[in-house]
């Protein structure tokens, strides 16, 4: 793995790739892409309680886009598709133990889906994403490039898990084990949602979004060097905060803000455990 990492890093900074160099670069990339698809390399990994970015993995993905050439991927259907030949759509078989329900879903090669993942149509998972065992990706949901999604997560209908491919050293969006992401939620710009958290329908989390915890009386924000982090078992719902100055205050306007209203308890667990029947 160390040798492959070195090759990816060298080809990434080499600039224009042509001739024999391009051939060797493509060979290294295809080996890298296979490991990415198998989940043996990841864009980010947790060490202790800290998520570390594997910069070279992001470099490998970007290298694949540079090496790729446009190819017709239409197949035999009536619709036409053209994309880089280095990232074709994945194909699945029964041995993968992954349910991909018919109806227009797509998963790129270079995505790891663990056994027991369920994909409801239509949904999309972009290159570099890692989706662990027992996770349900519901209709119209997106898992962006390099996003890391844990075990037994429910990404509800129209949930958007943003991708962070560049800059290469920036942490991707991370959704840890047993998180429920409600319908029409959006999690973007490297936000981390810790284990067991529940995002109510319509919650949007970004680097610019402060999150108000009325239970612990704290405000969570991203910094210049650290992402926004939602604590374990937090239950987050959409809220608002009043604007207190200027014309906006005179008009009685307020701004959207997510609010932590409680932490996961038995009542919360009872309200979300019905999803297990889908498995």
Secondary structure, 3 states (H helix, E strand, C coil): CHHHHHHHHHHHHCCCCCHHHHHHHHHHHHHHHHHHHCCCCCCEEEECCEEEECHHHHHHHHHHHHHCCEEECCCCCCCCCEEECCCCECCCCHHHCCEECCCCCEEECCCEECCCCEECCCCEECCCCEECCCCEECCCCEECCCCEECCCCEECCCCEECCCCCCCCCCCCEECCCCEECCCCEECCCCEECCCCEECCCCEECCCCCEEECCCCEEECCCCCCCCEECCCEEEEEEEEECCCHHHHHCCCEEEEEEEEEECCHHHHHHHHHHHHHC
